[in-house]
Each structure stands twice: as C-alpha cells, then as structure tokens.
C-alpha cells in the first residue's frame, strides 16, 4: 500500500486492537510495535514484515528492471508459455512409452525420464519425435551409457539434456562424484549435457537460500569442468540446466526463482559472458511437501506451486501427480498434473505477462534478501573448496541438518500445518492403490517428507489390532465444550486416534475455562477411580489435580501422539 503516514498509523491502530483482543498485545503496547509483533522469520533468518510500503522498495538496489533479464523466462524475448515437462520413472519401457505418448498428445511439451535403463530407452521413446519433444535424462551412475543410447536415436541431437549431475548423485548416494562424465559428454553432444538438480537439498530439508547457494556452487563446479575440457565460458554456460523445487509457499517460490536467476546472472558477468547469463530453469513441485495421507490435498499444493513457478519465470515446470507418494501414478493423475499447467497457461493466462511479480515491493524485497542470503551460502562453499568438498566434509549436510531440525520442530508443534495430515485429518479416508515406485537412491543426504512424522503414527494406528480410541469427557453445554472437543479430536486424529465417548485407558476432558475451574479436578479424580490411566485436558496447563497432561495450541503434537500410542499399546510397524 502506498499510504501516507496517517493511513499507516490507522492500520497500526486497527491491527493493535485485534492483537489486544487476541491476547498478543497488552494495553501498554504502542502502535509502532505492531510490525514487530506480526513479523515472521524464514529459515534463512529473513524477517518478513506484515506490511510492505515504498520504504521497503527504496532499500532494494536495482538488479534489473522488472520484466527484463535476469528475471524473465529464457532471459530475453516476449512473453511465452513455459515448457510443460512430464516425469516418467516406470522401469517398464512399454508402460513408459504409452504414458509418454499420451502426455505428449495431450499437452506435455517435453519428457523427463528418471531411471529408465539405457538399454530400454529406444523402446521407451519409440514413436516420440525427438526433434519436436525435448527429452531430459536422469540416470545417475548410468548417465554415460544412457547418453550414448539416447544419442543413437534419430533426432536426439536436436534438443533436450543428457542430465549429467555427478554432484547431485553424490548428495543422494554418498558416493564420490565422477566429474569426468561432464567433460566426456561435452565432446559427444551438441545438446546441453548437465543438470544442476538442487531438489536433493530441498528434499533433505534445506532452506531456500541453501538450495540456491548449493545449486550455484554446483553450477560453478560444472563450468570449471567444461572450461577445463576446452569449452569457452560462454559455451559452458549454455550446457547447464538448473532444477529447483516449487512449494505451496507462493511468494517464497517466486522469490527463490527470481533470486536464483539474479545470482546466476552475476556468475555469467564474472565469466565475462553477461549476455549468456539467462539461467535455464526447471521448477518441480516439491516432493517434500507431498502427503501420502489425504493425497487429494496435494492437488491444491501443486496448483499453487505451479502458479508460483510460472510467475517466477521457470522455463520448464513439472507438476508431480497428486498420488506420487503412493507409488507410480496412473493415467488419471498424470492427466490432472498436465491439465493443471494447461489451465494456468491457457485459461488463467499466467504466461502472458513478463515477470508479473516484478515491481511488487514484497517480491522485490524478498528476492533481494534471498539473493544475498544465497550468495553467502555459495561463497561459504567456495571458501571450503567447492561443492564436492562441502559434501565430502559433511559441511553441507550439517548446515541442512540444522535447518531440518527447525522444520521438524515447527511441524511437530503444528506451527507449519499440513492440511489433511496434522490438521483436519480424515480417519475414514480410502486412498487409491498404486503399483510401487522404484525406491530412491540412499546413502547420502536423508530425505524428508514434511508429513512423515504424523503419517508414521497413522500407519501404526492402522496396523493396531483394534482402532485406538481416547475417551471424550465433556463438561458443560455443547456451546461450552465443542470448540475444545473439536481441537482435541483433530489433534488425536492426526495420529490415527479417535476421540469418542467410549471406554479407554486414556481420557481427554474438554470444556470451558469456567467449567474447568469448577469441575476439572473432581472429574479427573473420578476418571482415575474408574481405572483411567492417563487424563488429558484440552487447554493451557493450569495444575488441576488429577490431570496428567494438557493439549493446547502450540504444544508438541507429535510427542502428545507418541505418548498416547504408548499408553494405548500401539506399536510401530
């Protein structure tokens, strides 16, 4: 809002009134404190204000005009749709071929083949016009063999990427990276040879700045390898494609992609090839945010992530099918993933505007702040000897591990909610069944799923001989206890435990503060006399006699559920 000082003061006064009613501010809190009270902090330590004004924009040095390089798709030219890239990881070449052709016939414009055996590539791509539909390979240790098999196919030398990513493979597996594969491929191919896949860091719990910083360090390592093989810096820059995760945090994703482009533009300047600094960017909807429980909620997550990737200027976007956590997707889920992109491009017109977030005070501030934080990560890696050294020494893993612990704490306390899992779970859901997907590589950075802690408890509850139940004990009228009963029921359901008026060795008392003052202690003692072993109370800790523990907003929900499982005899499978 471009507001005069008096309008800003009006906003502060109104916001302060709401904060006082909610107990987050006292009567003596000055209006000037509102911004600090409402500010949030990212995992990179960036303090995000609740309201952005022209003063924030004035603090951001220009790094290029909105709608101009480095913030635009492809780095130059007018508005154009991004590349709709579908991922295929089914090891059966016949199944992959049928699915790939269906995708290309119904909206996809390129293919990403993950883990298809080199000897099966010809069969998997039979009928695909490679000169029209770019193919990006992803073969890990078999990269060289897969590249040779692929380049033998008619039209394979026209477009695509051979997908060499030795540092990314090292991060996934813990194996020593073989950097020579990049120089070997550069002498074999006329198409780009390397992919800087930073989603491995995101999937391990990294922050946005860490993801960008490690991607930049990896890209620079590949540039050095290519230049050492005889390519000019300009030619080397054109050999790389970057892969970053897009999440349901819309503005963070937009800023991340814009910041990544800005940093890579600076790398190209240092390489004395500023005209080739347009980063080729592939955004993939986050694996870590996908849930196995209530998988239909993933449709909402991936739609927001895809929108943010398009607005952020991604050259190619992959939307993970909503059932990706359940196994290999079927035709329906792949169709929905394709059509999500088609709708945003064709109906919503997201691709019709160059850099639509450019000029937004918030987007510009966040882009600048994130770029500086990511540059610090990148330079730390360079001082440590480069990305290979940062992985081998454990430095990168330690930095990501610290961020992952903070994420896990936020998830456990439900400060970061997961709809359908930690909030509003459905105990009666019936999930679709899918054939198992090939297991991801192991031995490197640990993978993280934000919903994992809660879903493991749900699995344990499902495997129990009897559905686990906590006894609901209400005090007062429905108007007095319904809110806290709903809160407690929602929390217990996140661990697969039903809150009901039924016998159980664990009980939860729900009522109003007034009814607690009058009846909580007596009710708890009565329950203990009836044989109840553990008595919870939905409300802030208040020391009521006989009450063993309390449920409240901000409590460690995962620990509550683990304790409840132990009390009910639920054993992890």
Helices and strands as residue ranges (DSSP letters): H 5-21, G 31-33, H 34-38, E 40-41, E 47-48, H 54-58, G 73-75, E 83-88, H 93-105, E 110-114, G 118-120, H 121-124, E 134-138, G 140-142, H 143-151, E 160-164, H 166-173, H 180-186, E 192-197, H 199-202, H 208-228, H 233-237, E 240-246, H 250-270, G 274-276, E 281-285, G 295-297, H 298-312, E 316-318, G 324-326, H 331-342, I 343-347, G 350-352, H 361-383, H 387-392, H 395-412, H 452-463, E 469-474, H 478-493, E 498-500, E 506-510, H 513-515, I 516-520, H 521-529, E 534-538, E 549-551, H 557-568
